[in-house]
Amino acid sequence: MKRIILSFCVLLLVQKSFAQTLEKMTWFNEPEKWEIKNNALSMVVTPQSDYWRISHYGFTVDDAPFYYTTYGGEFEAKVKITGNYNARFDQMGLMLRIDKDHYIKAGVEFVDGKYNLSTVVTHTTSDWSVITLDKTPSAVWIKAIRRLDAVEIFYSFDDKNYIMMRNAHLQDNVPVMVGLMAACPDGNGFNATFENFKVKHLPDERRLQWLENHK
């Protein structure tokens, strides 16, 4: 009986620690409606909001919801995303951000009635790459791995088989805001849900190599 009670208490502590991970994060452009429940963040995405800098369109916007925590060094971040995308350019996913001039956002973007796996990389100006999906997935997992001065972006439909969608430069040895981003540039908002967000520390590759060479 004592073992059962102890196991139950441990389970509660684990669940509480997961919840605290989300609850201790910080808003940039907090939306009007959002909640955290069962290790998931749900929000109504702010209408007419986005992240983009200059190129192609000639404007800069930096006003979409972003819920983040800050990490130095190398790490792996992962999240499951679902949204009821309605309007052109409705989007959600992970974002890694140093500042307003340097960030990466990656996830799903709804364009012309189709789901796209989308990545925007911004270094002073933004670029955009997409992979158009033939079928509408019920959910998508997005994973970002920061190693040295690069970030590898992966997607999955089952949280088992991950496929790379982008490799992009991001300055190393600076703190990075990493978290959950959603934007609605052309619509009136939509419901977005992020589940099981997790960031895992990765040992620094340069330090590991130094240790290996100085045994």
N, C-alpha and C positions, 0 to 999 in steps of 0.2 A: 504493500500500500504506500509506504514511504517513497519507494522508487517511482511509482506512478505520479504521486504528488510532485516529486522533484522534477520529473520529466515534463510535467505540465507547466511548472514554473519556468523551466528553461525555455520552453516553447514560447511562453508569453514574453520573456525577455528578448528573445530573438525577434519576434514580431514587433516589439516595441522599438528595438534598435533600428529595424528597417524603417519604421514610421518616422523616427527621429532624424534619419538621414534626409528624408524629404523635408521635414518640418524645419530643419536648421538651414535650409538653403535660402537664397536671396533672390528677390524679384528685381529685374530690370524691365521697366514698362509693365507694371502689374495690371492684369486685365480686371474688369469690373466683377466678373463672376468666375470663381474657381474653388476647388476643394481638394483635400487630400483624404483618401479613404482606402483602406486595405492595400497599402503600398502602391497606390496609383494617384497620379495627379490628373484631374479633369478640369478643363477650362472652356469658357466660351471665348473664342479668339477675337481679339479686338478688330473691328472692321477698319478697312482702309489703312492697314499697317503692313510693314515689310522691313527687310534689310537689303540694301543695295547701294552701291557707290558708283555713280557717274557713267560707266561705260555703256555704250549702245543706246541707253534711254536718255542720258543727259541729266539725270537727277540723282540726289542722294537722300535715302530715307533710313532711319535708325530707330523705329518706334514700335516694333512688334514685341509681344510678350516673350520673355526669356527668363527661365527659372534656373539658377545656376549655383554651383559651388566652385571653389578655386583650388587648383592643384598645380604644384610645381613638378618638374621632372617628367618622367615617362609613365604612361598609364593606358589602361584599356577602359573604355566607356561603352555601355550597352543599354538599349531600351527597346521595349515593344510599343509600337504606336498604332492607334486606330483613330480614324476621324470620319465624320460624315461630310466629306468635301462636297461643296455645292457650286462655288463660283470659280472662274478662271484664276489660276495661280494660288488657290487655297493650298497651304503647305504646312508640314510639321516634321520634326525630327530632332536630331542632335545638333548642338552648336558648340564649337570651340572658339573662344574669342580672347584675343589679347587686348584689343582696343577697337575704336570705331573704324580704324583703317586696316585692321588685320583680323580676319575671322574666317571660319569655315562653317557652313551649315549644310546638313545632308539629311535626306529623308524622302518622303513622298510629296509630290506636287501634282495637283490636278490641273491639266491643261487640255482644253478642247474636248472635254468629256472623257479623257483617258488618264489613267494613273501613270505617273512617271517616277522613277527613282532619280532624284535630283540632287545635285551638289553645286553649291556656289562657293567659290574660293575668292576671297578679297584680300588683295595687297595693294592698297591705295585705290585701285579700281577693281570691279567685280567681273568674274567670268561665270559661265553657267554651262553645266553638262547634264544631259538627261539620258535615261534608258527607259523607253516606253514599254509598258507591260501589256501583253495581249489579253490577260485575264485580270479581273479585279480581286485582289487578295483580301481575305478577311482581316488580316493583320500583317504587319511587317516588322521585323527586328532590324535595328540599325546598330552597327558596332564601329567604333573609331579607336584605332590604336596609334598612340603618339610614341614614336621612337626617334630619338635624336632630333633632326630638323625636318622630319616628315610625319604626315598623318596618313594612315591607310584607312579607307572607308569601306565597310562591307555591308551587305544586306542578306537577309534570310527570310524564308517563309515558314520555317519550323523551329528556329533557334538551334538547329543542329548543323545544317549545311549552309555555310557562309560563302558568298561570292564577292570578290572585290569589285567595287564600282568606281573607285578613284584613289589615286596616290597624289598628295599635294604637299607643297612646302609649307611649313609653319616654323617660325623662329624657335630655336631651342634655348634652354636655360633662362626662360622667363615664365612667370606664373601664367596659367591659362584658366579662364572661366569656362567651365564645361557644364552643359546642362540641356534643358528642354526648351525648344523654340517652336513657335507656331506663328503663322502670319496669314493675313487675308487682304492682299493688296487691292482686289477688285470686287469684293463682295461685302456682305453685311454680317460676317462672322460665321463660325461653325463650331461644333462641339469636337474637342480634341481630347484624347485620353492617352496618357503615358503610363506604362506599367513596368514595374520591376527595374527601375533605373538603378544602375550599379556602376561604380568606378573602382577599378582594381589597380593598385600601385604595381608598377613594373620596375625592377632594378635597373639602374642606369647602365647602359651598355659600355660606355667608356670606362666607368669605374670597374665594372666586372673584368674588362680586358686588362686594365692596369693591375688589378689584384692577381689575375692569372699570370701576368708577366713578372710579378714580383713575389712569387711564392718563396 
